Amino acid sequence: MRYRLTFVAGAALGYVLGSRAGRERYEQLRKCAERVARNPAVRNAAESAAQQGRGFADKAYHSVSERVGDRVPAPVAERVRSLRERGQNPGDDWGTGNV
């Protein structure tokens, strides 16, 4: 019984100390991640990667459109057409990271 009580007390103490240390480490990692995210070089790299991704998606869309042509069912073509028109609206910030 004494060993069981010692074990439970040790486990409880380890849990409390470990969770406190874990929380401090979490806060340290979070602050570091925020600092990296605020770095202008990182932000510029992320924005250029997003622009390249949008460019590749646009090329892929046009390539598929040319190959598929009129073989797309009418409801799908109408949906794609409405998405394309919405993307031409300068007030639309979908996919740019602006909320």
C-alpha positions as CSV (number, residue, x, y, z in Angstrom):
1,M,0.0,0.0,0.0
2,R,2.8,2.4,0.9
3,Y,4.5,1.8,-2.5
4,R,1.2,2.4,-4.3
5,L,0.7,5.7,-2.5
6,T,4.3,6.7,-3.3
7,F,3.8,5.9,-6.9
8,V,0.6,7.9,-7.2
9,A,2.1,10.9,-5.4
10,G,5.2,10.7,-7.7
11,A,2.9,10.4,-10.8
12,A,0.8,13.4,-9.7
13,L,4.0,15.5,-9.0
14,G,5.4,14.5,-12.4
15,Y,2.2,15.4,-14.1
16,V,2.0,18.9,-12.5
17,L,5.7,19.7,-13.2
18,G,5.5,18.3,-16.7
19,S,2.4,20.2,-17.6
20,R,3.8,23.4,-16.3
21,A,7.1,22.9,-18.3
22,G,5.0,21.8,-21.3
23,R,2.9,25.0,-21.1
24,E,6.0,27.2,-20.9
25,R,7.5,25.4,-23.9
26,Y,4.3,25.8,-25.8
27,E,4.3,29.5,-25.1
28,Q,7.9,29.8,-26.2
29,L,7.2,28.0,-29.5
30,R,4.1,30.1,-30.1
31,K,6.0,33.3,-29.6
32,C,8.8,32.1,-31.9
33,A,6.2,31.2,-34.6
34,E,4.6,34.6,-34.3
35,R,8.0,36.3,-34.7
36,V,8.7,34.2,-37.8
37,A,5.2,35.0,-39.3
38,R,5.8,38.7,-38.8
39,N,9.1,38.6,-40.6
40,P,8.8,40.6,-43.9
41,A,11.0,38.1,-45.7
42,V,8.8,35.2,-44.7
43,R,5.7,37.1,-45.6
44,N,7.1,38.0,-49.0
45,A,8.1,34.4,-49.7
46,A,4.6,33.2,-48.7
47,E,2.9,35.8,-50.9
48,S,5.1,35.0,-53.9
49,A,4.4,31.2,-53.4
50,A,0.7,32.0,-53.3
51,Q,0.9,34.0,-56.5
52,Q,2.8,31.3,-58.2
53,G,0.2,28.8,-57.1
54,R,-2.6,30.9,-58.5
55,G,-0.7,31.2,-61.7
56,F,-0.2,27.5,-62.0
57,A,-3.9,26.9,-61.2
58,D,-4.9,29.4,-63.9
59,K,-2.7,27.7,-66.5
60,A,-4.1,24.3,-65.5
61,Y,-7.6,25.6,-65.7
62,H,-7.1,26.9,-69.3
63,S,-5.3,23.7,-70.3
64,V,-8.1,21.6,-69.1
65,S,-10.7,23.9,-70.6
66,E,-9.1,23.7,-74.0
67,R,-8.9,19.9,-73.9
68,V,-12.4,19.3,-72.5
69,G,-14.2,21.9,-74.5
70,D,-18.0,21.2,-75.0
71,R,-17.9,17.8,-73.4
72,V,-18.6,19.2,-70.0
73,P,-22.3,18.8,-68.8
74,A,-24.2,22.1,-68.8
75,P,-24.6,22.5,-65.0
76,V,-20.9,22.0,-64.5
77,A,-20.1,24.5,-67.3
78,E,-22.5,27.0,-65.8
79,R,-20.9,26.7,-62.3
80,V,-17.4,27.1,-63.8
81,R,-18.5,30.1,-65.7
82,S,-20.0,31.8,-62.6
83,L,-16.8,31.1,-60.7
84,R,-14.7,32.6,-63.5
85,E,-16.9,35.7,-63.6
86,R,-16.6,36.1,-59.8
87,G,-12.8,35.8,-60.1
88,Q,-12.7,38.7,-62.5
89,N,-14.4,41.0,-60.0
90,P,-11.6,43.2,-58.5
91,G,-13.4,43.3,-55.1
92,D,-13.1,39.5,-54.8
93,D,-10.2,38.5,-52.6
94,W,-10.7,34.8,-52.6
95,G,-7.4,32.9,-52.4
96,T,-5.3,36.0,-51.7
97,G,-5.2,35.6,-47.9
98,N,-7.2,38.7,-47.3
99,V,-10.2,38.2,-45.1
